[in-house]
Amino acid sequence: MWLAEAIGAIHTLHGEEQNLTADHRRLVDAWRELWGQYQAIIDAFDGLIYICSPSGEIEFVNRHLAEMLGYSPLGQKCYKTFYNLDHPCPRCPKEKVLRGETVRQKSFNPQNQQTNYQVATPFFLKGEALMLVTVQHLPGDCHTQLIALGPGEAGEEVAGRQVA
């Protein structure tokens, strides 16, 4: 798994810090800061994020998805994990995504009785095409959902525009 390799590399670099030159130390520090920023963005997203390989294996999940599932599904097939199917989902956007398209779709998950808005987009790592998926649970119709802005405030999003 690419994420495990990246984390392992960071730990290796951390363990070898005493041997680094000042330039290398600045590079390691900049990498750690950048990694922390990306991690903060991923953790701040209220929805679910996962990355799948071309064969449907889950390569990454954000903290919210792991907490919702109650475990880390890394290495498992996405269709088995999310829909309890033994074969790819009939509406899987993988073929389009791996050809370079971004696919936006509304889907219903019978396992949790939730309607979701899903965005699947190509994601390339080390020359391999992967599928990055974000999922938002929709409390109602795909085109109208309430968004909490803060304590006692709410707005309504209609067709992608914020309306006060």
Helices and strands as residue ranges (DSSP letters): H 2-15, G 17-19, H 22-44, E 48-52, E 58-61, H 63-69, H 78-83, H 94-98, E 103-109, E 114-125, E 128-138, E 144-150, E 153-158, E 161-163
